Amino acid sequence: MNPHTVKTYDEELHLLDKKIAQMGGLAEHNLGQAFDALQKRDPRLADLVIVADHTIDVLEKEVEELVIQIIARRQPMANDLRQIMAAMRIANDLERVGDLAKNIAKRAGAIADEPHPKPVISGLGHMVEMALKQLKLALDAYAERDAERALKVWQDDQQIDAMYNSLFRELLTYMMENPRNIGISTHLLFGAKNLERVGDHTTNIAETVYYLVTGKPIGEERPKSDTTSQMLVQQGDR
Amino acid sequence: MDMSTVEHAMLTPSATSAPASGTKVTARACNVYYGEKHALKDVSVDIPERSITAFIGPSGCGKSTFLRCINRMNDTIASCRVTGKIEIDGQDIYDPALDVVQLRARVGMVFQKPNPFPKSIYENVAYGPRIHGIAKSKSDLDEVVISSLEKAGLLKEVKDRLNDSGTGLSGGQQQRLCIARAIAVSPEVILMDEPCSALDPIATAKVEELMDELKANYTIIIVTHSMQQAARVSQRTAFFHLGNLVEVGDTRQIFTNPKEQRTQDYITGRFG
């Protein structure tokens, strides 16, 4: 793309991208580390994630401030306008991803002394992997202005939903087996829900990237597979 | 000009972007030469009625040249030659049988610099209706003058000094006086050639507000160097470059998602 006649405008837009990349990297890192803390029952690691989340919040504020400055001073048009709106929205989604990672870290601290149900933890591990992979792809799509890749991320979210459904069912069963499992199961269930939400924010990012590149919203209805809001487990339902 | 550009230029408003009403001005394969210089190249476009169409583009891109074709202002330039066809309501305005004076009553014009006659405010507005025989009596004329000043949003400010000189008004008031003068002869189309470039932001806002009101009854075409102004006031925007009409479309689309790279580069400040 041709540079702007006014060079500082390019520098500002570049800075915006840089901050988004930084936020994305931190969000990915924190999410991975939050699960590590949970899996390894390491409350100190969990605390690190909780503290590190603050940096993401600060970056979001900086992005917001920069966007407002650019709107006020440059009156952006066309692809520039789409870029700064995209940056604002993506910063917002990444800040939420950071919060969700922090929430998982807090739960990791809370259940550090509890015995782990192995299959659920490994299920969560797969979900984290998938969520991180999707988030990375969405951020790459942003960095490279790749609408195709964004569309793929958007379509693949249902895999995370499917994992969530299966964990949901598994945890309900586990709770029914023994009421003493309810405490840890509830924490793990919220953890799974958080990862499902990370998937949704990733999907938002993908939608934003698609709009940024093409100028059009992603047309069709997104395939949705989170069915847990209608799910009940009956006694003896295994 | 390549064919894809021609195709763009010929685009009539699509189903989603169509104004409520029909086409007022139609240009087909319009070319303008100033002596050897080919200033406007094969421009074809439909201008919808009762709406505001903005022409944007860098200096020398042909936008003012094209604007001046629509009321045959270019006739006044000896070296200028216009080919192709321009119709208003289906009537060829370059038809030799057509009365140019009548045409210019139908197609009014407002210029960059406010240019009131060195006469009273009243006379500035009364001049057109008088020479076109629009008002039958003094009271008719009074009514035309008052209603034109009213429509131009100027009446309140000048009603107690209609006999003062028009040139004594502020720049913004002078420009609205020129608009009142233009609408006094009940034109159908109003051409505006950078009407706000000599005005301060408040006066500009008043003219823009006026344009918004006038579009209910008139077809307005504005040439502007301010992209923000085009985005604010118009429903359709046409981008000219090097004598070509590069892209024309819904203003909403042009400023958020232009189809042509050249349009995007220009409106985002990446030209050259």
Interface residues (C-beta under 8 A of the other chain):
Chain A: M1 N2 P3 H4 T5 V6 Y9 Q75 P76 M77 A78 N79 D80 L81 R82 G215 K216
Chain B: M227 Q228 A231 F255 T256 N257 P258 T263 Q264 D265 I267 T268 G269 R270 F271 G272
